[in-house]
Amino acid sequence: MTEQAELNVEKVVTAILNVIEKEREREIISRRFGLFDRKETLEQIGELLGITRERVRQLEKAAVLRLKAQAEQGKLPALAQVETTLAELLKTTGEAARITELGAKLTKENTRVDQSRLTFLSKLCPSVVTIDENDFYYQGAAVATSYDDKKLKKQVETVVAAVKAIGEPTSIEKIAVEAKEENAEKVRAVASLSKQLATLNKRWGLIKWPMVNPKNIRDKIYVILFENGKHMHFSEIAESIKGSDFKRKDVTMQAIHNELIKDGRFVLVGRGIYALKEWGYKKGTVADVITEVLKKANEPLHRDEIVKRVLKDRYVKETTILLNLQGKAQFKRVAKATYTLAEA
């Protein structure tokens, strides 16, 4: 929690609720926004108060509109500090942010109730525009001088379209270029509001893409290897996952090893050492690699040259390669320390 964020949102919410004259409307606002407990539906509140869900909706809307009007007229002094703090914070986050992100900086514990209170207060601030959570958007807030409700949603859609057009995980700067937006930080802020997008290690992409939203161990292994850029022992992969930013990272070395064996994206290139197939590695034993080397050469090769070429694809001891050369019937020595493939 930052120093600027010393806000007692519960105290502010209580003060604003006290402005509402009718107890029934206070009850509706408290329950609908989840200001002191979980959020409740129109049906639940209607059943409690003995009125229809439509009547609950009407009373909620009317109460919020009155509070907004009072806020615009400066008649909600308790809201002033919240609005000032929110506006200052949003300027540092690209002029938009999820409520969860704002809550982490403005409240002590950032609980669901804290976030609900912040959502309620944001809706009342004249200088702030909000976006409600649904299947496409996270609950968010933005600077009203830059966005209105429609413009904010349209900008989110523009960024999502830009990511789809690029077609692969990429930096927010490249997304900004595709979206024809000069300010990459504003694009990052808007992108964070979309439930269709995810980010990992400064790359953004569609939430269904494993590189930005790995959902299982295999995906996480892939990301770790990709990020490392070279082969790794399965124990190193396990440790890297434990030290990562993944949501679930409590894995065992045995689980990692099991997944490496099952997934075709990974190739065993040494004892317990794996690399990505897309890097050009092929599955097979050391003898298979020697065979491939000799086929490509289409001529006998000195053992030193064979060792050199095999070590480009396998991380094994030289003696292992030499033992295969000398001990496998598929290889034939044709001169001193020189080998070729035995005839079929």
N, C-alpha and C positions, 0 to 999 in steps of 0.2 A: 504494500500500500504506500503510495507516494505521499509526500508532505502536504501537497495541495489537496489531497483527497480526504481530509479529516472531516467527513460529512456524517452526521448522524441521520441516516435516511429514515429510520423508524420515527424519530422525533419529528422530522419534516412531514412525513406521511400522516402522522397523528394530527398535527396542526392543520393540515389541509382537510382532513376528514371532518374536523370540528367545524369547518366553515359550512359544510353541508347541513342544512337545517333539519331535514327530515331523516329520522333514524332509519327508516326503511331503505332510503337511498344510500345512506352510509353503509348499511349492511350489504347491499347489492354490490357496491363498488369494492368493498373489502373482500368479498367472496369471489367476485368475478376476476379481480386482478391477483388474488392470492396474497394480499398484503400482510396477513398474519398467520396463514396456514396454506394448504394447497389450494389451487384454483378450482372453482366449481363451475359446472355447466349451467346454462339457462334453466334447464329442466330441474336440476337439483335445487337451485335457489327458488324457483317457482313453487316447487313442492313444499319447501320449508316455509315460505311466506304465504302460501295459499293463493297464488296468482298464476296466470299463464306464463309460459316461456316468452311469448311475444311482449307481454306487459313488462317482464323483467328487462328485455332488450330495450324497450322504449325508455324506461326509467334510467337505465345505465347510460344510454346515449344522451339523454337530457342532462343528467348530472355532470357528465364529462364536458359537454358543451358549455355549461354554465361555469365550470371551473376554468376552462380554457379562456373564456371571455373575461373572467376576473383576473386571470394571469396576465392577459394582454393589457388590462387596465391598471396593472400594478397593484392589485388588491390582494395578492397572495405573497406577502413579504417573506414567508418561510421558504418560498420557492426560489427567491432571488439568488441565494448563494449556490444552490444546486444548478441553476441555469448557467451562472457564470463559470462554475467549475466544469460543467459538461461542455460548454462552448470552448473553453481553453483546452480541454483534453482532446476534443474532436479535431482541433486544429493540428494536433501532434500525431494523429492517427490517419491522416489522409482525408479528413473531413467526414469520415464514416467509420463505424465500428459495430461489432456485435455487442449486445448487452452484456454477454459473459465477459468480454474483453474489458469493457468499461467497469463492470462490477469488480473485476480483479484489482482495479486501480482505485476505485472509489469506496469500496466497503472493506471491512476488516476480514470477513470470512467468505464473502462471495457465495453465500448459500442461495438456494432457489428462491427463498423468500426475499433475500437482498436483491436478487435480479428482478423479481416481480415488482418490488417497490421502485426500483430504478426505471423499469419500463413504464410504470404508472406516472412517475414524475416527469420522465422524458416527454410523454404525450401531452403534458400540460405546458411545457416550456415553449413560448412563442418562437424562440430562435432555433428550435430543434424539430426535425421531422423524423418520424419513426416508421419502421417497416415491420409488419406483424409476421410472426412465424407461421409457416405452412409447409407444404411439401417441397417448395422451391426455395424458400428464404429462411434464414435464421432471424430471430428477433434482433433488430438493430436500430441504430439512431444515426442521424447525419445532420450536417449544418444546413439550416433552412435557407440561407442565402445562396447556397449552391444547388440544392435539390428541393423538389417537392415529391410527394408520394409517387406519382407517375414517372417522373424523370429518374428517380432513384432506381425503380424497378427496371426501367428501360436501359439504364446504364449497366445494371447487373446482367441483363439479357445480352447486351452488346459484348461484354467481356466473355460470357459463356460461349457466344458465337465465335469469338476470336480464338478461343482455346480449341474449339471443334475444328476450325479452319486450319489451325497449325497441325493438329492431329497427333501430337505427342507431347509428353511433359516438357516444359520449357520454363524459362525465367519470366518474371513479371515484366521485365523490360521489353522482351520480345512480344509479349501479349499486348502491352501498351502500344507498340508500333502497329500491330495488326488491328487493334481497336481504334487506331488513329487518335490516341490520347497522349499528349505530351508528358503529363505528370504520372510517372509510374507508381508513385506512392498512393495516389488517388485510385488507380486501377487496383492496386493491392487491397486497399480498404474496401472497395466495392466487391471485389472477388471474394472477400472473406464473408460476405453476406449470403453467398449462394450455396445452397445445399447440393448443387450439381458439381461443385469444384472442391478440390482438396489440395493441400500443399505439404511437401516434405523436403527437407534439405534445400530450401530455396527454389524448388521446382514446383510449378503449378500444373494441374491437369484435371481431367474429368475424374470424379470420385470412383468410377469403375476401373480406373487404371491402377494396377498394382504398384507402379513406381511412385505414386503419390499417396496411395491409400492401401498398403499391403494388409490383406485380411487374414492370411494364414502364415504358417512358418515358412513354407516354400517361397512365398512372395517376399518375405523379409530376408531370406537367404539371398534371393536374387538381387534385392536392393543393396545389401551389404557388399556382395561381390562386384556389382556394377560400380558402386561408389569407390571401392578399393582399386579397381582397375586392373587387378591381377589375381592370380591364384591365391588361395588361402587354405590353411588346414582347418578341418571342421571345428576344432577347439577354438581357433581364432574367430571363426564365424560366430560361434556361440557367445563368446565374450563380447564381440562387437554388437550383437543384438541386445545383450544385457545393458550395454552402455549407450544405447541409441535413444532416439526420441519416439520410438514406437509406443503405442498405447499399451500393448501387452508384450512384455519382453522377458518374462520369467520362463526360460527354456533350459533344457538339459542338453549336454553334448550328445547323448544317445539319440534324443529326438531329432536333433539337427542332422546327425549322421544318417538316420533312417530316411529322412526326407530327401537328402542329397542323392541317395541311392535310387529312390523311386522316380525322381523328376528328370525328364529328358533334357531339361535346360542346362543341367550340370554334368560335367565330365570329370571322372577321376583321372588325374594327371600325375599322381605320385601317391606315396603311402599316406592315406588320409587327407590328401591335398586335392582340392577341386577348383575347376575354372568354369567359365561360361562357354557353352557350346557355340554361341554366336561369335566368339573370339576366334573361331576356326579350329577348335579342338574336336577330335573325333573319339568316340568310345572305342576301347580295345586294349589288349595287353601290350606289353613292351614288344613282344614278338610281332604283333600286328603292325605296330608303328615301324619296326625295322623293315618289314615286308613292304609297307607303303613307300618308305624311303628308297629302297632298292628298285621298286617298280618305276618310281618317278625318274630315278637316275638312268634307268635302262642300260646300265653298264656296271661292272664290278666296282666296288668302292673299298678304299682302305678302312680298316676298323676305326681309325681316329676320325675319319670323315663321317662314318656311320654314327659314331657316338655323338659327334657335334650336331648332326641333324636331328637325331632322336631327342636330344636334350632341349631342343626348341619346343617339343610337344609333350615331353614327360619330365617330371622332376624326380628322377631316380638316380641311384649311384651308378657310376660308370661300370663298376663290376657287374651290376645287374644286366646291363646291356651286353657286355662281353660274354657273360655266361649264357645268355640267350643265343648269341651268335654261334657259340661253340657247341652248345648242347641241343639245338633244335635241328631236326632233319630237313627243314625247309630252307636252310641256309647252307651254302657250299663254299669252302675255301678254294680259290682258284690260283692263288699265289700267296707269297708271304704276307700274312696279316690282311689279306684282301678277300672280300666275300661277294658272292652273288646269290641269286635265288636258285635253289635246286630245281631242276626240270620236273614238271609234273609227270 
